[in-house]
């Protein structure tokens, strides 16, 4: 009988509390300003600093015959979202967005390619 009353009191106590979980796709949790999500590149001059500071070697670039970087590829399968590419970019061309919904059925969708070079 005591166990039954304890269980009933537990249920009554929790019935008036706010729910802990969200109804995910309909309601999304607020991300803080320092959240590090999917990288986005805009205004890249092709200096290559991001590739040098990436600890997981998730950044590759393609150079033309003149040695200029013509495109960057971010491999999100390798990326650990540490933010080094963003922090060390001297031109502030890389930003880590609030986008965290990166699940996909196809691995090639996790390869992000951006045009590089000073003539963006």
C-alpha positions in Angstrom: 0.0 0.0 0.0 2.9 2.4 0.8 4.5 1.8 -2.6 1.2 2.6 -4.3 0.9 5.9 -2.5 4.5 6.8 -3.2 3.9 6.1 -6.9 0.8 8.2 -6.9 2.6 11.1 -5.2 5.4 10.9 -7.8 2.8 11.1 -10.6 1.0 14.0 -9.1 4.3 15.9 -8.5 5.4 15.5 -12.1 2.0 16.2 -13.7 2.3 19.9 -13.1 5.9 20.2 -14.3 7.0 21.5 -17.7 8.0 18.8 -20.2 11.7 18.3 -20.6 11.6 17.3 -24.3 10.5 19.2 -27.4 8.4 18.0 -30.3 11.5 18.1 -32.5 10.8 18.8 -36.1 8.0 21.1 -35.3 9.7 22.9 -32.4 13.4 23.4 -32.5 15.7 24.3 -29.6 17.4 27.7 -29.6 21.1 27.6 -30.4 23.5 29.9 -28.6 25.6 32.5 -30.5 28.7 30.4 -30.0 27.2 27.2 -31.5 29.4 25.7 -34.2 27.5 24.1 -37.0 27.9 23.7 -40.8 30.7 25.9 -42.2 30.0 28.5 -44.8 32.6 30.3 -46.9 32.2 33.8 -48.4 34.9 36.1 -49.7 37.7 33.5 -49.7 41.0 34.8 -51.1 42.6 31.3 -51.2 45.4 31.8 -48.6 45.1 28.2 -47.3 45.4 29.0 -43.6 42.2 27.0 -42.8 43.7 23.8 -44.3 46.9 24.3 -42.2 45.0 24.7 -38.9 42.4 22.0 -39.4 43.3 19.2 -36.9 41.2 16.5 -38.7 42.3 17.3 -42.3 38.7 18.0 -43.3 39.7 20.8 -45.7 41.1 20.2 -49.1 41.8 22.7 -51.9 42.4 22.7 -55.6 45.0 25.0 -57.1 45.2 26.1 -60.7 48.5 26.3 -62.7 49.3 29.7 -61.2 49.2 28.3 -57.7 45.9 30.1 -56.8 43.3 28.2 -54.9 40.2 27.8 -57.1 38.0 25.7 -54.8 37.8 24.4 -51.2 36.1 21.2 -50.1 35.0 20.7 -46.6 34.5 17.0 -45.7 31.8 17.1 -42.9 32.5 13.3 -42.3 35.9 14.3 -40.9 35.1 17.8 -39.5 35.0 18.0 -35.7 33.5 21.5 -35.8 36.3 22.9 -33.7 36.2 26.3 -35.3 39.9 26.7 -36.0 39.2 27.4 -39.6 37.0 30.3 -38.6 39.2 31.7 -35.8 42.4 31.7 -37.8 41.1 32.9 -41.2 42.8 36.3 -41.7 40.0 37.5 -43.9 37.1 36.2 -41.8 35.8 34.4 -44.8 34.7 31.2 -42.9 31.7 31.2 -40.5 30.3 28.3 -38.7 26.5 28.6 -39.1 23.7 27.5 -36.8 22.8 24.7 -39.1 23.1 21.4 -37.3 20.7 19.2 -39.3 23.3 17.4 -41.4 21.9 13.9 -41.4 21.7 12.4 -44.9 21.4 9.1 -46.7 24.2 9.9 -49.1 27.8 10.4 -48.1 28.6 12.7 -51.0 26.2 15.3 -49.6 28.6 15.8 -46.7 31.2 17.2 -49.1 30.8 21.0 -49.3 32.6 22.7 -52.2 33.2 26.5 -52.3 34.8 28.6 -54.9 38.0 30.2 -53.8 40.3 32.9 -55.1 40.4 36.7 -55.0 38.0 37.1 -57.9 34.9 35.9 -55.9 
